[in-house]
Amino acid sequence: MPAMPGRCEARIASHRPAGQSAFSSPPPWSPRRRAGRESDEPRVAAPVRRSPDMSHRPAALGSLLGVLLAGGLGASCGGPARVSLAPPVAAAARSTPDAGLAAPTPASALADLRFDTGAVDRRVDPCSDFYDFACGGWRSAHPIPPDRTQMDRYAELAELNLAREHDIVEAAARAAATASPAEQRVGAYYAACMDEASIDARGSTPLRALLARIDAIQGVADATDVVAELHAHDVPALFELSSGTDLRDSNVMIAAIDRGLLGLGTRDEYLHEDAAAVALRERYRQHLIRVFDLLGGGASSGADADRVLAFETALARSMLSAVEERDAEARYHPMTLAALGRRYTTFRWDRYATARGLAGSQRVNVTVPAWLQAVDTSLSSGDLAGLRAYLRLQTVKISSAMLSRPIELEFFDFYQRQRRGAREVAPRWKRCLRLVDRALGDDVGRLFVARYFTAESRQRALRMTDALVDAFRTSLRTTGWLGPAAREAALAKLASVRILIGYPDRWRSYEGLRVERDDAFGNLWRARAMASDRDLARLARPTDRDAFYALAQSVDGFGQKQLNNAGFTAGLLQPPVFDPRMDDAVNFGAIGAVIGHELTHQFDDEGRKYDAHGNLRDWWEPTDVASFRRRAQCFVDEYSSFHADDGTPINGALTLGENIADNGGLRLAWSAARLPEGGAAIDGFTPAQRFFLSWAQIRCQNVTPEVAHRRALSDEHAPGRWRVNGVVSNMSEFARAFSCGAGSPMVRPHVCRVW
């Protein structure tokens, strides 16, 4: 499903419930994956708690602010960034009126997106650098817009879908009282969000009572009550509590406790003493001072900034590395809430459980025990001033989009301009649409599907998935390195995979949510509370294996290992990713490879550990595991030899799962397409050449240097160049299609292959 937490291939908006997305980063312990794009790619908007595996990932400011401030490009919680030495945005610039209040270009007037042979740079030899050959023309014609930190084909589609949403939501905002309840909710939420004058006039007043309760904290009991209140509004301060499927029994829902919000993304950014890390921390400190100044901190702002930095640094020491976070077994530590209270004795877990409506017998999975120990140690130190400053910051951060413009722009300046290279804030209408999606995503999704996703498109996509499953079945039956017992188990797992296309069979209801045209902050706060309540309510029910954990209008694909499924949104199943007007070569090279990618994830280095029911257990013979690891190591070595455009080396161990899925997915798509040898050329390219061009073109991208550097250090996806070249250089079918001889850069002497 598209906007879920888990890893993501195609990612468009997210907090990662277990995505996506969407659009924030998914919790590392979660088995769910998204299909088709890199971790910080723009997304239409992720629902606040969507996946059965988890919700948004709580590191750094993260995707929420990124989605709201930078056209959907999350302020990722990824690796260290090169620190810009440009001065912060001047106060005058930060408070200028929103230039984006005018209506956007209507969806009907936007460019017709489709497979484009004009994107090809024919000056480049495809056997030397296929990515530059396939994408050179497109990259030259599509510079990064000022409100984005990346531009790619998915972003083009996201912009089109956003314009479509705008048409839908604007109509709802103008609708009379006779409109449907869904249209009334959507219209009221959007209208309130667009009323910047009223939002500015209120400033931080809507948070005054909550900030006063934070300032009144005098002990751990008070702190526990405030944290419980914040969590009830989906603000994961200190730690995050969410629901997910039990790794050992996927029929059972279990609570999960993961690490909480931090302002920087990685342990190294807090602890390293190199010049870049030291400069980043100073920039973060200056950002904190400005935030506290905007809250009226005055002379105490500097001291509060120092307190936050010290408090977060103490927690950051317990963080796992990006590679460690991929190990689901290492992040599985189930216990009851009562046992949790006996192990971590400072925080008042009994009091917290009562406030959240949980029994002491409730089972919870503590994903990072060292994190909770660090929380306990910080609380027992008596540093209440640091705790209060930290909680004030997180409360304002999560609410900034509905507070005064200077507050909102301050967060944009640090997280998007300085850290990610964005030049401008996205227009207000875009930010408000993403907020509507977060609050009322399925209301909008139903309207989107009715207009923009036909039954014929859904059926053709289903036929393609059937062909891909058949191709995978044939591959498993003929895989020589897999033993008989493991082969039969793998075939049984493949037979049980659920494919979800377009939208949910059951839309979620927002009945009872109060939405007022004159209460933007209240709408946000009440919607977050409903999302949190909905998430915890799942603990009382069996796992819903038919749930669609994404927004239909988002540009997203996903797979959840614990549910053994793969899903693709209506927003993704649009040109140029899926185009009913195009030949099979183009569609199998694009959406076919994305579907194959998600199927392969169920058998990658993580997915292979889950059985047909989605339970984490060892169903392989030792000889099978040894064979798999040898083949997987080939990918680790291959991708570790690549570098991002700035020279930062790619971590082949971190990107292993995605690389196995990319390579396996394209091979499955090739097998399923059954393209004729040779075949009549269209626009100068044979069917086989169009297949590989289509694969490459959905990876065409331009990324800011800041984002490229950070992703190389922390993203589980390789850069677009290597997602193209790293795959095709392993396929003899590509070499034949473009007549590439042995020794060509795009022909590897030692081919890597798992599936």
Buried (B, 14 or more C-beta within 10 A) or exposed (E): BBBBBBBBBBBBBBBBBBBBBBBBBBBBBBBBBBBBBBBBBBBBBBBBBBBBBBBBBBBBBBBBBBBBBBBBBBBBBBBBBBBBEEEBBEEEEBBEEBEBEEEBEEBEEBEEBEBBBEBBBEEBBBBEBBBBBBBBBBBEEBEBBEBBBBBBBBBBBBBBBBBBBBBBBBBBBEBEEEBEEBBBBBBBBBBBBBBBEBBBEBBBEBBEEBBEBBEEBEEBEBBBBBBBBBBBBBBBBBBBBBBBBBBBBBEEBBBBBBBBBBBBBBBBBBEBEEEBBEBBBEBBBBBBBBBBBBBEBEEBBBBBBBBBBBBBBBBBEBBBBBBEBBBBEBBBBBBBBBBBBEBBEBBBBBBBBBBBEBEBEBBBBBBBBBBBBBBBBBBEEEBBBBBBBBBBBBBBBBBBBBBBBBBBBBBBBBBBBBBBBBBBBBBBBBBBBBBBBBBBBBBBBBBBBEEBBBEEBBEBBEEBBEBBBBBBBEBBEEBEBBBEEBBEBBBEBBEBBEBBBBBBEEBBEBEEBEBEBEBBBBBBBBBBBBBBBBBBEBBEEEBBBEBBBBBBBBBBBBBBBBBBBBBBBBBBBBBBBBBEEBBBBBBBBBBBBBBBBBBBBBBBBBBBBBBBBBBBEEBBBEEBBEBBEEBBBBBBEBBBEBBBEEEBEBBBBBBBBBBBBBBBBBBBBBBBBEBEEEBEEBEEBBBBBBBBBBBBBBBBBBBBBBBBBBBBBBBBBBBBBBBBBBBBBBBEBBBEBBEBEEEBEBBBEEEBBBB
